[in-house]
Amino acid sequence: MITLLKKVFTGNSIPEKYNKIFTHLTPEEKLNLLNLSKGLQKNSVLVEIGSYLGASSCYISMGAKNKNNKLYCVDTWQNDAMTEGKRETFDVFKENTADFSDTIRPLRGKSDEVAATFDQQIDFIFFDGDHSYEGIKTDWDKWSPKLKKGAVVIFHDWGWAEGVIKVINEDVKPLVKNENSLPNMYWAWIK
């Protein structure tokens, strides 16, 4: 699978500094985010829920750049949903994503609160925030009405997080026209 993903990415090689950013994403998942964002049209609106230290944000931005696309990164940057414990991560996120400041727009706050004031239609959304059923269900309910027809939706940790699995099966799958997955990442295009 990684060979296929590398073939799709036709840009310059990926700088090593992005591979060194701590993340729970596998190399295949990072390249998948890059390739899915690369397939978007110009002037697309992308949203990432749970931006953490910025590894996934960099890969999404690599695919989305040079098309006047904007990636809205939503996080408290207080490590609220992470197992490592509470800590401030916003400065690390800004440092790690500095090369993509023309693409990335950080939105600091709880996902459901940010969604309430977000007034754009979305072409691409990556959910990697609160994996509890209540958390991911709230995120889906708040963000999904903003999705354009044909939007790509991506969920991380669908291989083990019961809440994520339940939301995908009950709420997402009835709305998709095409889907695919890696062991721990699910993505689909909305009808």
Backbone as a chain_set.jsonl record, in Angstrom:
{"seq": "MITLLKKVFTGNSIPEKYNKIFTHLTPEEKLNLLNLSKGLQKNSVLVEIGSYLGASSCYISMGAKNKNNKLYCVDTWQNDAMTEGKRETFDVFKENTADFSDTIRPLRGKSDEVAATFDQQIDFIFFDGDHSYEGIKTDWDKWSPKLKKGAVVIFHDWGWAEGVIKVINEDVKPLVKNENSLPNMYWAWIK", "coords": {"N": [[0.818, -1.198, 0.0], [1.933, 1.273, 0.768], [3.746, 1.733, -1.302], [2.043, 2.184, -3.48], [0.783, 4.537, -2.56], [2.981, 6.275, -2.515], [3.505, 6.446, -5.228], [1.365, 7.935, -6.122], [1.823, 10.453, -5.041], [3.365, 13.035, -6.517], [5.004, 15.146, -6.148], [7.9, 16.971, -4.928], [10.365, 15.185, -2.96], [9.52, 14.275, 0.415], [10.384, 16.416, 2.994], [12.579, 15.487, 5.621], [12.182, 16.636, 8.124], [9.437, 16.797, 8.591], [8.715, 14.181, 8.929], [9.787, 13.702, 11.367], [8.193, 14.831, 13.299], [6.379, 14.174, 16.18], [3.782, 11.789, 16.174], [0.763, 9.81, 16.166], [0.151, 8.687, 13.811], [0.692, 6.416, 11.118], [3.298, 5.938, 8.611], [1.975, 5.307, 6.185], [-0.583, 6.329, 6.653], [-0.055, 9.073, 6.897], [0.845, 9.666, 4.286], [-1.489, 9.025, 2.939], [-3.25, 11.058, 3.818], [-1.945, 13.241, 2.639], [-2.218, 12.586, -0.108], [-5.022, 12.471, -0.42], [-5.706, 15.141, 0.112], [-4.303, 16.352, -1.904], [-5.788, 15.715, -4.122], [-7.858, 17.534, -4.222], [-9.839, 20.289, -5.508], [-9.031, 23.682, -6.615], [-9.247, 26.394, -4.26], [-10.407, 25.031, -2.124], [-11.909, 24.11, 1.03], [-10.595, 22.921, 3.932], [-10.715, 20.981, 6.91], [-9.369, 20.123, 10.017], [-9.818, 18.213, 12.814], [-8.464, 18.117, 15.885], [-5.571, 18.791, 15.922], [-3.146, 18.717, 17.286], [0.294, 18.271, 17.467], [0.892, 18.933, 14.902], [1.773, 17.212, 12.816], [0.027, 15.749, 11.066], [-1.252, 17.958, 9.986], [0.77, 19.146, 8.482], [1.184, 17.226, 6.446], [-1.352, 17.184, 5.226], [-1.407, 19.829, 4.357], [0.759, 19.854, 2.569], [-0.323, 18.525, 0.373], [-2.432, 20.214, -0.225], [-1.45, 22.74, -0.782], [-0.567, 25.569, -2.877], [-2.912, 25.884, -4.297], [-4.618, 27.76, -3.477], [-6.007, 26.8, -1.312], [-7.39, 26.354, 1.976], [-6.568, 25.237, 5.182], [-8.2, 24.624, 8.054], [-7.293, 24.294, 11.256], [-8.378, 22.761, 14.053], [-8.296, 22.845, 17.484], [-7.774, 22.592, 21.034], [-5.26, 22.761, 21.922], [-4.419, 22.055, 24.38], [-4.001, 19.508, 24.956], [-6.194, 17.953, 25.572], [-7.591, 15.597, 24.72], [-5.692, 13.641, 24.612], [-3.656, 10.827, 25.556], [-1.294, 11.303, 26.891], [-1.516, 13.193, 28.848], [-2.376, 16.416, 30.259], [-1.11, 19.299, 28.686], [0.34, 22.27, 27.342], [0.415, 22.771, 23.883], [0.418, 24.472, 21.715], [2.467, 26.293, 20.844], [4.427, 24.518, 19.931], [3.003, 23.281, 17.864], [2.681, 25.556, 16.133], [5.368, 26.068, 15.497], [6.091, 23.643, 14.212], [4.439, 23.729, 11.968], [5.105, 25.979, 10.556], [6.084, 26.342, 7.939], [3.837, 26.207, 6.421], [2.215, 28.384, 6.777], [0.8, 29.988, 5.048], [-1.284, 28.424, 4.242], [-2.468, 27.164, 6.482], [-4.874, 27.787, 9.004], [-5.165, 28.278, 12.25], [-7.655, 27.373, 14.612], [-8.555, 27.934, 17.683], [-9.996, 26.142, 20.284], [-12.761, 24.27, 21.71], [-13.979, 21.653, 19.696], [-16.793, 21.434, 19.064], [-17.714, 23.958, 19.81], [-16.239, 25.639, 18.137], [-17.232, 24.773, 15.692], [-19.81, 25.786, 15.786], [-19.545, 28.446, 15.092], [-18.316, 28.391, 12.66], [-18.509, 29.205, 9.326], [-18.322, 28.207, 6.71], [-18.552, 26.094, 3.792], [-17.467, 22.73, 3.581], [-14.86, 20.868, 2.039], [-13.199, 18.811, 2.736], [-12.562, 16.864, 5.534], [-10.92, 15.927, 8.492], [-11.132, 13.839, 11.139], [-9.717, 13.566, 14.225], [-9.87, 13.839, 16.96], [-11.466, 13.828, 20.018], [-12.119, 10.556, 20.867], [-14.101, 9.196, 22.158], [-17.46, 7.894, 22.215], [-19.42, 9.873, 22.701], [-17.914, 12.201, 22.25], [-16.942, 12.028, 19.519], [-19.357, 11.691, 18.211], [-20.669, 14.117, 18.795], [-18.88, 15.848, 17.475], [-19.231, 14.93, 14.795], [-21.999, 15.464, 14.423], [-22.045, 18.256, 14.639], [-20.258, 19.183, 12.647], [-20.808, 17.816, 10.212], [-23.149, 18.862, 8.818], [-22.045, 20.934, 7.392], [-20.676, 19.934, 5.274], [-19.804, 19.712, 1.842], [-21.4, 18.346, -1.068], [-19.879, 15.416, -2.202], [-17.68, 15.76, -0.59], [-14.693, 14.751, 1.128], [-14.391, 12.65, 3.896], [-12.555, 11.809, 6.755], [-11.464, 9.544, 9.196], [-9.484, 8.957, 11.994], [-8.129, 6.269, 13.921], [-10.113, 4.344, 13.724], [-9.752, 1.692, 13.801], [-9.712, 0.724, 16.384], [-11.045, 2.392, 18.256], [-13.997, 2.401, 19.855], [-16.093, 4.305, 19.883], [-15.593, 5.835, 17.574], [-15.85, 3.856, 15.6], [-18.571, 3.198, 15.916], [-19.887, 5.636, 15.229], [-19.059, 5.906, 12.559], [-20.248, 3.59, 11.42], [-23.019, 3.963, 12.014], [-23.727, 6.654, 11.407], [-22.13, 7.752, 9.308], [-21.618, 5.892, 7.141], [-24.206, 5.453, 5.867], [-24.332, 7.725, 4.263], [-22.391, 7.74, 2.306], [-20.765, 7.544, -0.923], [-18.578, 6.265, -1.819], [-15.915, 4.443, -0.338], [-12.976, 3.719, 1.638], [-10.16, 2.195, 3.321], [-7.458, 2.012, 5.681], [-5.758, -0.055, 8.089], [-6.181, 1.51, 10.45], [-7.348, 3.86, 9.674], [-10.07, 5.437, 8.201], [-11.767, 6.466, 5.269], [-14.023, 8.351, 3.216], [-16.233, 9.402, 0.564], [-18.769, 11.764, 0.451], [-22.159, 11.437, -0.566]], "CA": [[0.0, 0.0, 0.0], [2.781, 2.462, 0.831], [4.301, 1.945, -2.633], [0.978, 2.803, -4.258], [0.609, 5.902, -2.091], [4.128, 7.059, -2.952], [3.366, 6.679, -6.658], [0.372, 8.98, -6.332], [2.445, 11.721, -4.699], [4.315, 13.321, -7.579], [5.774, 16.34, -5.815], [9.258, 16.725, -4.451], [10.394, 14.262, -1.827], [9.046, 14.868, 1.66], [11.505, 16.743, 3.884], [12.682, 14.64, 6.804], [11.717, 17.317, 9.336], [8.019, 16.494, 8.813], [8.656, 12.799, 9.41], [10.282, 13.674, 12.744], [7.19, 15.37, 14.215], [5.705, 13.076, 16.868], [2.399, 11.543, 15.8], [0.297, 8.428, 16.24], [-0.114, 8.261, 12.44], [1.706, 5.609, 10.442], [3.725, 6.553, 7.343], [0.921, 5.118, 5.179], [-1.673, 7.259, 6.963], [0.398, 10.417, 6.553], [0.818, 9.785, 2.827], [-2.883, 9.011, 2.524], [-3.751, 12.416, 4.018], [-1.336, 14.071, 1.604], [-2.808, 12.273, -1.412], [-6.422, 12.876, -0.439], [-5.769, 16.6, 0.002], [-3.752, 16.703, -3.217], [-6.83, 15.516, -5.12], [-8.9, 18.563, -4.127], [-9.85, 21.402, -6.452], [-8.597, 24.981, -6.096], [-10.128, 27.118, -3.338], [-11.097, 24.098, -1.231], [-11.885, 24.35, 2.474], [-10.232, 21.714, 4.654], [-10.8, 21.109, 8.366], [-8.769, 19.048, 10.802], [-10.235, 18.232, 14.212], [-7.434, 17.47, 16.694], [-4.324, 19.038, 15.183], [-2.07, 18.289, 18.177], [1.611, 18.851, 17.231], [0.96, 19.422, 13.53], [2.273, 16.278, 11.802], [-1.004, 15.534, 10.046], [-1.494, 19.257, 9.352], [1.813, 19.333, 7.468], [0.924, 16.342, 5.31], [-2.539, 17.692, 4.536], [-1.014, 21.08, 3.702], [1.615, 19.548, 1.41], [-1.199, 18.208, -0.742], [-3.389, 21.293, -0.494], [-0.81, 24.026, -1.079], [-0.491, 26.078, -4.251], [-4.227, 25.859, -4.937], [-5.415, 28.712, -2.703], [-6.807, 26.04, -0.35], [-7.163, 26.711, 3.372], [-6.745, 24.179, 6.171], [-8.566, 25.133, 9.369], [-6.86, 23.332, 12.266], [-9.19, 22.985, 15.239], [-7.749, 22.165, 18.654], [-7.582, 23.44, 22.211], [-3.825, 22.737, 22.155], [-4.215, 21.795, 25.805], [-3.817, 18.061, 25.057], [-7.388, 17.472, 26.256], [-8.037, 14.25, 24.338], [-4.526, 12.775, 24.442], [-3.337, 9.961, 26.69], [-0.064, 11.746, 27.568], [-1.817, 14.123, 29.927], [-2.594, 17.815, 29.894], [0.031, 20.196, 28.502], [0.17, 23.273, 26.284], [1.149, 22.337, 22.696], [0.201, 25.39, 20.589], [3.729, 26.817, 20.316], [5.063, 23.434, 19.171], [2.22, 23.191, 16.637], [3.028, 26.687, 15.264], [6.735, 25.858, 15.008], [6.103, 22.513, 13.28], [3.658, 24.014, 10.76], [5.472, 27.324, 10.086], [6.266, 26.349, 6.48], [2.533, 26.193, 5.761], [1.417, 29.465, 7.359], [-0.078, 30.545, 4.025], [-2.392, 27.476, 4.055], [-3.077, 26.781, 7.766], [-5.544, 28.76, 9.859], [-5.512, 27.646, 13.528], [-8.872, 27.781, 15.305], [-8.356, 27.399, 19.019], [-11.202, 25.969, 21.073], [-13.417, 22.951, 21.649], [-14.462, 21.431, 18.343], [-18.216, 21.753, 18.887], [-17.864, 25.405, 19.931], [-15.701, 26.226, 16.908], [-18.178, 24.435, 14.618], [-20.986, 26.657, 15.89], [-19.263, 29.74, 14.466], [-17.661, 28.167, 11.359], [-19.559, 29.515, 8.36], [-17.946, 27.821, 5.353], [-18.836, 24.733, 3.355], [-16.216, 21.98, 3.719], [-14.53, 19.896, 0.992], [-12.314, 17.778, 3.291], [-12.498, 16.959, 6.99], [-10.182, 14.851, 9.148], [-11.479, 13.734, 12.553], [-8.731, 12.885, 15.054], [-9.974, 14.483, 18.262], [-12.016, 12.981, 21.078], [-12.553, 9.286, 20.273], [-15.241, 8.621, 22.875], [-18.668, 7.969, 21.403], [-20.032, 11.185, 22.892], [-17.061, 13.21, 21.628], [-16.936, 11.948, 18.057], [-20.747, 11.896, 17.769], [-20.883, 15.56, 18.826], [-18.114, 16.425, 16.367], [-19.905, 14.599, 13.536], [-23.276, 16.171, 14.35], [-21.811, 19.694, 14.478], [-19.509, 19.499, 11.435], [-21.303, 17.185, 8.977], [-24.048, 19.696, 8.008], [-21.257, 21.902, 6.632], [-19.967, 19.223, 4.21], [-20.29, 19.817, 0.479], [-21.607, 17.094, -1.792], [-18.601, 14.925, -2.693], [-16.598, 16.016, 0.37], [-14.016, 13.588, 1.689], [-14.367, 12.608, 5.361], [-11.511, 10.88, 7.195], [-11.46, 9.285, 10.641], [-8.346, 8.187, 12.501], [-8.347, 5.347, 15.04], [-11.324, 3.548, 13.526], [-9.377, 0.301, 14.006], [-9.823, 0.308, 17.79], [-11.872, 3.268, 19.092], [-15.394, 1.973, 19.709], [-16.927, 5.448, 19.557], [-15.362, 6.168, 16.167], [-16.451, 2.771, 14.816], [-20.025, 3.315, 16.002], [-20.314, 6.798, 14.449], [-18.879, 5.58, 11.142], [-21.263, 2.615, 11.002], [-24.394, 4.446, 12.16], [-23.99, 7.988, 10.868], [-21.373, 8.102, 8.112], [-21.785, 4.948, 6.03], [-25.421, 5.666, 5.068], [-24.209, 8.932, 3.444], [-21.218, 7.706, 1.434], [-20.861, 6.95, -2.251], [-17.369, 5.468, -2.011], [-15.147, 4.414, 0.902], [-11.757, 2.92, 1.649], [-9.571, 2.225, 4.66], [-6.238, 1.367, 6.139], [-6.15, -0.692, 9.349], [-6.597, 2.428, 11.503], [-7.848, 5.103, 9.069], [-11.221, 5.247, 7.308], [-12.147, 7.663, 4.534], [-15.147, 8.167, 2.31], [-16.753, 10.576, -0.124], [-20.18, 11.946, 0.75], [-23.06, 11.517, -1.735]], "C": [[0.86, 1.259, 0.0], [3.389, 2.759, -0.539], [3.28, 2.633, -3.525], [0.786, 4.258, -3.848], [1.759, 6.793, -2.541], [4.031, 7.367, -4.437], [2.391, 7.808, -6.936], [0.972, 10.348, -6.04], [3.552, 12.005, -5.701], [5.149, 14.566, -7.31], [7.196, 15.987, -5.436], [9.218, 15.747, -3.29], [10.031, 15.015, -0.547], [10.243, 15.166, 2.565], [11.446, 15.931, 5.18], [12.128, 15.31, 8.062], [10.243, 17.039, 9.618], [7.832, 15.069, 9.322], [9.088, 12.692, 10.871], [9.285, 14.233, 13.758], [6.452, 14.203, 14.856], [4.237, 13.002, 16.449], [2.064, 10.079, 16.036], [-0.043, 7.889, 14.85], [1.032, 7.408, 11.916], [2.175, 6.345, 9.189], [2.66, 6.428, 6.247], [-0.228, 6.099, 5.396], [-1.293, 8.696, 6.609], [0.348, 10.633, 5.044], [-0.609, 9.766, 2.291], [-3.516, 10.395, 2.696], [-3.224, 13.361, 2.943], [-2.03, 13.839, 0.263], [-4.279, 12.657, -1.498], [-6.556, 14.394, -0.567], [-5.24, 17.072, -1.348], [-4.815, 16.594, -4.307], [-7.929, 16.565, -5.102], [-8.739, 19.638, -5.198], [-9.272, 22.657, -5.796], [-9.677, 25.573, -5.204], [-10.943, 26.199, -2.438], [-10.923, 24.512, 0.227], [-11.663, 23.007, 3.158], [-10.302, 21.987, 6.145], [-10.147, 19.886, 8.989], [-9.19, 19.235, 12.254], [-9.186, 17.454, 15.015], [-6.074, 17.59, 16.051], [-3.066, 18.72, 15.972], [-0.75, 18.988, 17.858], [1.838, 19.25, 15.778], [1.47, 18.459, 12.481], [1.248, 16.084, 10.692], [-1.295, 16.835, 9.301], [-0.475, 19.518, 8.248], [1.543, 18.475, 6.239], [-0.309, 16.775, 4.528], [-2.175, 18.944, 3.75], [-0.111, 20.846, 2.501], [0.771, 19.248, 0.176], [-2.065, 19.376, -1.168], [-2.745, 22.591, -0.968], [-0.823, 24.33, -2.582], [-1.806, 25.994, -5.003], [-5.164, 26.874, -4.289], [-6.376, 27.987, -1.76], [-6.448, 26.492, 1.064], [-7.481, 25.523, 4.259], [-7.003, 24.833, 7.523], [-8.277, 24.044, 10.39], [-7.544, 23.667, 13.583], [-8.622, 22.171, 16.4], [-7.764, 23.128, 19.831], [-6.093, 23.656, 22.457], [-3.526, 22.692, 23.645], [-4.057, 20.298, 26.05], [-5.015, 17.384, 25.725], [-7.75, 16.025, 25.962], [-6.879, 13.264, 24.198], [-4.215, 12.009, 25.728], [-2.115, 10.431, 27.47], [-0.321, 12.682, 28.739], [-1.84, 15.558, 29.441], [-1.264, 18.567, 29.781], [-0.262, 21.131, 27.339], [1.023, 22.882, 25.078], [1.075, 23.327, 21.537], [1.504, 25.925, 20.006], [4.47, 25.769, 19.493], [4.338, 23.255, 17.835], [2.619, 24.305, 15.66], [4.432, 26.517, 14.676], [6.771, 24.761, 13.95], [5.412, 22.818, 11.959], [4.027, 25.349, 10.114], [5.619, 27.394, 8.565], [4.948, 26.451, 5.724], [1.62, 27.303, 6.29], [0.506, 30.124, 6.331], [-1.318, 29.674, 3.799], [-3.168, 27.264, 5.347], [-3.66, 27.983, 8.502], [-5.916, 28.061, 11.164], [-6.796, 28.239, 14.106], [-8.84, 27.136, 16.677], [-9.673, 27.342, 19.786], [-11.713, 24.546, 20.977], [-14.083, 22.827, 20.289], [-15.92, 21.832, 18.147], [-18.47, 23.26, 18.978], [-17.353, 26.119, 18.679], [-16.67, 25.973, 15.752], [-19.372, 25.374, 14.619], [-20.78, 28.002, 15.201], [-18.604, 29.604, 13.094], [-18.711, 28.293, 10.262], [-19.215, 29.168, 6.913], [-18.369, 26.388, 5.067], [-17.502, 24.0, 3.187], [-16.074, 20.936, 2.611], [-13.813, 18.666, 1.551], [-12.329, 17.961, 4.803], [-11.833, 15.712, 7.556], [-10.5, 14.902, 10.64], [-10.406, 12.927, 13.288], [-8.677, 13.547, 16.427], [-10.41, 13.5, 19.328], [-12.612, 11.722, 20.456], [-13.678, 8.605, 21.045], [-16.473, 8.737, 21.981], [-19.296, 9.361, 21.501], [-19.243, 12.275, 22.177], [-17.138, 13.19, 20.118], [-18.339, 12.139, 17.495], [-21.075, 13.392, 17.756], [-20.148, 16.237, 17.683], [-18.813, 16.17, 15.036], [-21.187, 15.411, 13.382], [-23.095, 17.665, 14.089], [-21.168, 20.049, 13.133], [-20.145, 18.953, 10.158], [-22.306, 18.036, 8.196], [-23.309, 20.706, 7.122], [-20.526, 21.254, 5.448], [-20.623, 19.446, 2.852], [-20.573, 18.417, -0.07], [-20.253, 16.683, -2.387], [-17.432, 15.154, -1.755], [-15.989, 14.7, 0.841], [-14.002, 13.738, 3.206], [-13.395, 11.51, 5.778], [-11.58, 10.769, 8.709], [-10.211, 8.495, 10.989], [-8.807, 7.351, 13.683], [-9.654, 4.574, 14.93], [-11.022, 2.061, 13.725], [-9.569, -0.188, 15.43], [-10.806, 1.134, 18.619], [-13.351, 2.974, 18.855], [-16.327, 3.119, 19.342], [-16.818, 5.83, 18.088], [-16.027, 5.121, 15.273], [-17.973, 2.918, 14.774], [-20.54, 4.485, 15.16], [-20.155, 6.524, 12.955], [-19.995, 4.655, 10.674], [-22.678, 3.182, 11.01], [-24.682, 5.741, 11.414], [-23.33, 8.271, 9.521], [-21.705, 7.184, 6.937], [-23.084, 5.122, 5.236], [-25.324, 6.853, 4.094], [-23.119, 8.853, 2.381], [-21.52, 7.067, 0.079], [-19.661, 6.051, -2.545], [-16.563, 5.543, -0.722], [-13.915, 3.549, 0.729], [-11.178, 2.996, 3.06], [-8.176, 1.62, 4.664], [-6.625, 0.736, 7.473], [-6.671, 0.264, 10.421], [-7.054, 3.786, 10.975], [-8.958, 4.745, 8.075], [-11.473, 6.554, 6.574], [-13.228, 7.334, 3.519], [-15.506, 9.495, 1.658], [-18.251, 10.612, 0.075], [-20.979, 12.062, -0.549], [-23.476, 12.952, -1.983]], "O": [[0.542, 2.219, -0.703], [3.533, 3.926, -0.902], [3.62, 3.568, -4.249], [0.641, 5.126, -4.709], [1.538, 7.946, -2.911], [4.438, 8.447, -4.866], [2.575, 8.562, -7.892], [0.654, 11.314, -6.733], [4.561, 11.301, -5.734], [5.922, 14.99, -8.169], [7.637, 14.85, -5.603], [8.161, 15.508, -2.707], [10.214, 16.228, -0.446], [11.029, 14.269, 2.869], [10.374, 15.726, 5.749], [11.656, 14.624, 8.969], [9.835, 17.044, 10.78], [6.89, 14.789, 10.065], [8.788, 11.701, 11.537], [9.511, 14.12, 14.963], [5.949, 13.33, 14.149], [3.544, 14.017, 16.381], [2.947, 9.223, 16.1], [-0.482, 6.745, 14.727], [2.196, 7.65, 12.232], [1.513, 7.285, 8.748], [2.472, 7.359, 5.465], [-0.782, 6.636, 4.436], [-2.113, 9.447, 6.082], [-0.136, 11.664, 4.576], [-0.904, 10.423, 1.292], [-4.239, 10.856, 1.813], [-3.969, 14.18, 2.405], [-2.389, 14.796, -0.423], [-4.736, 13.12, -2.543], [-7.432, 14.876, -1.284], [-5.693, 18.091, -1.871], [-4.749, 17.307, -5.308], [-8.856, 16.484, -5.908], [-7.647, 19.861, -5.721], [-9.05, 22.694, -4.586], [-10.864, 25.293, -5.369], [-12.05, 26.552, -2.032], [-9.948, 25.16, 0.606], [-12.446, 22.073, 2.985], [-9.987, 23.088, 6.597], [-10.35, 18.758, 8.539], [-8.949, 20.285, 12.85], [-9.046, 16.245, 14.83], [-5.48, 16.581, 15.67], [-2.015, 18.477, 15.377], [-0.682, 20.212, 17.97], [2.868, 19.843, 15.455], [1.595, 18.857, 11.323], [1.567, 16.237, 9.513], [-1.558, 16.809, 8.099], [-0.822, 20.052, 7.194], [1.663, 18.953, 5.111], [-0.309, 16.737, 3.298], [-2.591, 19.1, 2.602], [-0.206, 21.572, 1.51], [1.108, 19.665, -0.932], [-2.396, 19.51, -2.346], [-3.435, 23.457, -1.506], [-1.059, 23.457, -3.417], [-1.813, 26.03, -6.234], [-6.371, 26.847, -4.53], [-7.445, 28.51, -1.446], [-5.336, 26.956, 1.313], [-8.521, 24.881, 4.113], [-6.134, 25.512, 8.069], [-8.928, 22.999, 10.396], [-7.313, 24.73, 14.158], [-8.485, 20.952, 16.303], [-7.766, 24.345, 19.642], [-5.704, 24.617, 23.121], [-2.515, 23.221, 24.109], [-3.987, 19.856, 27.197], [-4.858, 16.349, 26.373], [-8.172, 15.299, 26.862], [-7.079, 12.153, 23.708], [-4.478, 12.484, 26.833], [-1.915, 10.0, 28.605], [0.58, 12.932, 29.539], [-1.377, 15.865, 28.343], [-0.409, 18.48, 30.662], [-1.043, 20.793, 26.449], [2.228, 22.679, 25.222], [1.619, 23.049, 20.468], [1.636, 26.003, 18.785], [5.074, 26.095, 18.471], [4.978, 23.097, 16.795], [2.87, 24.031, 14.486], [4.654, 26.792, 13.496], [7.406, 24.924, 12.908], [5.757, 22.231, 10.933], [3.326, 25.805, 9.211], [5.302, 28.424, 7.969], [4.935, 26.745, 4.529], [0.397, 27.175, 6.254], [-0.475, 30.764, 6.71], [-2.301, 30.142, 3.223], [-4.396, 27.191, 5.321], [-3.036, 29.038, 8.609], [-6.895, 27.315, 11.191], [-6.994, 29.453, 14.089], [-9.072, 25.935, 16.815], [-10.373, 28.344, 19.925], [-11.16, 23.722, 20.249], [-14.68, 23.782, 19.79], [-16.25, 22.5, 17.167], [-19.351, 23.78, 18.293], [-17.959, 27.086, 18.218], [-16.9, 26.858, 14.928], [-19.889, 25.719, 13.557], [-21.748, 28.63, 14.771], [-18.359, 30.612, 12.431], [-19.701, 27.562, 10.269], [-19.759, 29.77, 5.988], [-18.523, 25.575, 5.979], [-16.526, 24.579, 2.709], [-17.02, 20.221, 2.284], [-13.814, 17.606, 0.925], [-12.135, 19.069, 5.302], [-12.139, 14.589, 7.154], [-10.182, 15.877, 11.321], [-10.212, 11.744, 13.007], [-7.605, 13.784, 16.983], [-9.785, 12.456, 19.513], [-13.506, 11.808, 19.615], [-14.159, 7.55, 20.632], [-16.519, 9.585, 21.091], [-19.66, 9.952, 20.484], [-19.828, 13.171, 21.568], [-17.375, 14.225, 19.496], [-18.494, 12.694, 16.407], [-21.691, 13.881, 16.809], [-20.707, 17.094, 16.998], [-18.972, 17.09, 14.235], [-21.432, 15.985, 12.32], [-23.908, 18.274, 13.393], [-21.484, 21.082, 12.544], [-20.027, 19.585, 9.108], [-22.316, 17.938, 6.969], [-23.901, 21.268, 6.2], [-19.833, 21.943, 4.7], [-21.846, 19.379, 2.725], [-20.033, 17.427, 0.426], [-19.565, 17.5, -2.999], [-16.303, 14.784, -2.078], [-16.669, 13.679, 0.939], [-13.654, 14.792, 3.739], [-13.412, 10.412, 5.221], [-11.735, 11.767, 9.413], [-9.911, 7.483, 10.356], [-9.772, 7.702, 14.363], [-10.235, 4.192, 15.945], [-11.948, 1.253, 13.808], [-9.587, -1.396, 15.667], [-11.352, 0.624, 19.597], [-13.888, 3.264, 17.786], [-17.261, 2.924, 18.565], [-17.822, 6.115, 17.435], [-16.692, 5.469, 14.297], [-18.586, 2.778, 13.715], [-21.532, 4.336, 14.447], [-21.033, 6.878, 12.168], [-20.62, 4.908, 9.644], [-23.456, 2.903, 10.098], [-25.764, 5.906, 10.849], [-23.912, 8.959, 8.682], [-22.038, 7.663, 5.852], [-23.062, 4.949, 4.017], [-26.152, 6.971, 3.191], [-22.936, 9.806, 1.624], [-22.38, 6.196, -0.055], [-19.724, 5.183, -3.416], [-16.527, 6.59, -0.076], [-13.821, 2.751, -0.203], [-11.651, 3.771, 3.891], [-7.789, 0.844, 3.79], [-7.735, 0.975, 7.95], [-7.519, -0.124, 11.225], [-7.14, 4.753, 11.733], [-8.797, 3.866, 7.228], [-11.404, 7.628, 7.171], [-13.337, 6.208, 3.033], [-15.132, 10.565, 2.138], [-18.931, 9.603, -0.111], [-20.539, 12.699, -1.506], [-24.229, 13.224, -2.918]]}, "num_chains": 1, "name": "protein.A"}
